[in-house]
């Protein structure tokens, strides 16, 4: 360990040659004066400029991609979605609702017709049961044909 310390102390005593010192001093003093700070500043500005350009290009590309994704999602929703989920198409829903309303109207007309014909039949049977002679029954039944015609006209 002591041997290493002595060698380090001996290395401290090393000095350059006089000739080397004079040449180096003259070379340093005769070299053109350039400011290393200006060069460093210019390269730093270039580096910052390129970094900012890269960042802004990345942001522009990302925003364009987001816009493309948004537009394609809208397109898929409007064009492909009715093919996959036909229940979401408003025009088809309204057409189906109109068809249902028409069938309900037809059913209601049939119900009204049957109700009226039932009432007529009931009234006719009551009239026949009230009559004491069987000779009046054919007259009542012939008036039923006229009543049926009136009912059909009412239903239309």
Phi, psi and omega in degrees: 000319179294329180295322180292319180296320179295320179295322179293322177293324178292325179292333178293332184279352182290134178228154179287163176294156178295320181296315178297319179297316181292318178297316181295318179296317180291322178297317181293318182287330181271352180289148181295145183275112173239142181274112179294337180292322180294317178298318180296320179295319180295315180293326178293320177296318177299316181297317178295320179298312179296322178296317179294321178295318178298316180297314181292325177294318178296320179294319179296316180295318180296319180292324177295318178296319178297319179296318179297317179296318180296315180294319179293326177294319177297318179297314180297323180295321184275330186257310188276327184301317177297332178287322181279314181240087184295343179290347181269353181279116185296321182294319179292323179295317181292322178296317180295321178296320178296320178296319178296317178298319179295318180292326176294318178298318180297316179297319179295321178296319179295319179297316179298318180298314181293324179295314179296318181293326176295317179296319180296316180296320179296314178299320180296316179296323178295319179295318180295320181290333179283331181287141183264340181251139179287350180286337180278342183298318179295328178294319179293319181291327178289329176288342177295324178298321177292323180294321178299318178297319178296319178298318179296323177292323178294320182292325180291000000 
